[in-house]
Amino acid sequence: MATDLERSTFLEYASLLRTPKLVLSMFDVNPPNPQQLFQDWSVLHCVCHLFCALSFVLAVALTEISDGDIAEAFSLMILALGLSVYVFLVSYVPWHCVVKRSGWPGYRFWEFIYFVFSVVALGAWWHLLAKMSRHFVEEVQLEPEPRRRRRAYAGLTLGPFLFGLDDAFMFIACVRASQQARAREALGASAPLLLDS
């Protein structure tokens, strides 16, 4: 059973999704308020991934409807609903831990997570660029493959929509928040709850 505090932060994050923003201050690598930076990138991350995933699943569902496979289209609609909940939770949990909680050990954990995500996104783009450049340099003439049905995942088909920028800046925000929390602890001050609603 969710407590009132958990329910209110759930609703607060959902309300933030109504107004995502992309402003120049979000690209500051030494932000004065790392929790705000994390929040801005987290909201943009969630909105973009929801848009990409739902657009892809709905496009595939419409293709299935045009092919006459109503059952498959219905299952894809259910998948879209589940995917929406999953993306929301995957974005909400780090936001809740980094923005609503304080203390450098938790920030260190999320630093590691977003560092790994950034490396994976950069690796995906490096692989894609290498593959494309090899294709253009060799000028390979490929025979068209017969059309066959295959499943693809939204993340793999659309690629990292934000080029990994979201993960990189959330990593930077976690590093800065961790440094600020350690400095507060060194001064003997208790770390207050940040960005109170």
Number of C-alpha atoms within 10 A of each C-alpha: 5 8 7 9 9 12 11 13 17 17 12 12 19 14 12 16 18 10 11 18 13 11 8 7 9 17 14 13 14 11 17 13 14 26 23 17 23 26 24 23 25 25 26 21 24 21 20 16 23 19 13 19 21 20 14 19 22 17 14 18 22 17 13 17 15 11 10 11 13 14 12 14 22 14 12 20 18 13 15 20 13 12 17 18 12 13 16 21 14 13 19 19 13 21 23 15 14 28 22 16 18 19 21 23 12 15 25 17 14 22 24 14 15 22 18 15 17 21 14 15 21 17 13 17 16 12 12 13 12 11 11 11 12 12 12 9 8 8 9 9 7 6 6 6 6 6 6 6 6 5 7 12 11 16 13 9 11 13 16 20 15 13 14 21 17 25 25 22 24 29 25 22 30 28 20 22 27 24 16 18 21 17 14 16 14 10 9 9 11 12 16 13 12 14 12 9 8
